[in-house]
Every structure is written in C-alpha cells, then in structure tokens.
Amino acid sequence: MRFTGRVFRAHNPRWSFTPLSGDGAALHGGRFNPVGTPALYTSLRMETAWLEAQQGFPFKPQPLTICAYDVDSEPVLDLTDPSSFNDLGSSPIALACPWEELADQGKMPPSWELAKMLTANGVAGIIVPSFAPGATENDRNLVFWRWSDSLPSRVIVIDDEKRLPATATSWSQAENK
C-alpha cells in the first residue's frame, strides 16, 4: 500500500539536529532492525511517540524533542491487519517477540527475520502495533527501512521555522556546564 500522512517521533534533544537519522537504531538495534541496520521508528500519533521514547522511564519522564514528518511512501505493509500475514510465512506473534532477550542470547529474533525478508522484497516500511508500556490498540508505529527526501519513500521533517539545530555544536555549551 501507499502511506501518505503525518507521523511523529520523539528524540533525545541531544540528537535533534539529525531528525531523519536511523543511526541510533543501527547502533543499538531495535525490534525491527538488527545492529548495523538503520531504521527510522515513527508513530502515527504524537502520544504514541511519547510512549515509545519514554519506555525506560515511565515514571520519570525525560526531556524530549517531538518532531512531525510528512510522509508519502510505498510500499508500506500494514501489519496491524492479521490478514497481511497470509502470504508472509509469518504471524503477528513474530512482532511481539522478546527481541532484546533473544538477541542477547545470540538468537535471531523472529521480528528481525521478518524485517530481513520484507526489506529483501523492497518494502520501505511497516505499520505495527506499539509494544511500549501503556500502549493501546490505537498506538501504532510506522517503521522505515528505506526513506529519503524524494519518492517513492519520502519522509520530510516539518521544520518550516528552522527551530531544529543544524549541527551538534549547539550542545557544546550545555556539556561544559
């Protein structure tokens, strides 16, 4: 399918100068990308972006920079619809696997296997349920493996007023305090 619309992402303010980077996901890995594979994790609602970013601190929220993105991307699979799995040789259970635990044990998480198969078939991204603490069925994410500032998978941060810092140097003064 083609996804057109707005998505959201909550960033650590330190990295707000790279709002389109998948480098953090590549460095640490994620539910749908192993270490070394860039991914852009976004949410369909601003509240979901907040939940996703605060997973480690649900009772002590940390500062975040929330960005909105305009998206026009294809192909995108909606894996919140169970019928989407009919031809994939997978199931919704793969999405919810304990990916960190499996990766720590040196095992390939089913969610990574699914992502590998989908990216090999040219899929740009997937819509998936949020697994963040407190998430409801309304909380969904759009995870990109392919994105750029042009079609067929265009993802553009909304920053008409140029509020986001252009480089990391804006943080150098804060580090010296």
Steps between C-alpha positions, in 0.01 A plus 500: 500500500595864478509697825448875486458697817668636807707304750684598817825420672631595844876558516753544771561876459874430459429337161235744377740629233461165317123441503512272194789284614463130561847492654384441858295201391796370299732544799277331758261288291126500548195278483508511119870552424815325615811695599655646185168549319362855499129545569279801558245430772198733483151497649160573352402707807704750702394324821644174368831668418514618864425148631763346274772744603426470874502119521795494732367779721121460529490657848775758449453659155813638342518806270413434137480686171188393310509537122228455241570360155309510174511160332424372151641149488452169326499213535390495862339193657238536772588217737230605747261315267540125569408417139824673394687193623321258265776501237796579725567167666490681834243601761420792732683307774830584324434869561464458876803275552740581786754628246753641748513180703539286187771728359689493832495118476650517151172388339331662201173660617202413276433873457849539347441203271175658383672837446781338304253324272293815446797725425635242255164526322522880476260595779576854620322474835244330719214616720510303825339515845691679773639272767589786735369477858155656514437468125146429380368369168497864380878523536670409174842557357633536149852359475703590192797314355509716189431872508631817338387847403355373172254240373432210515564519875501866594523594868548870573531656845272801546726788604388798291616740771844337529466431873709182495874547543705450183798335672608342827700810594193658655539249783866575575416780745254279689766228536747746657263599778 
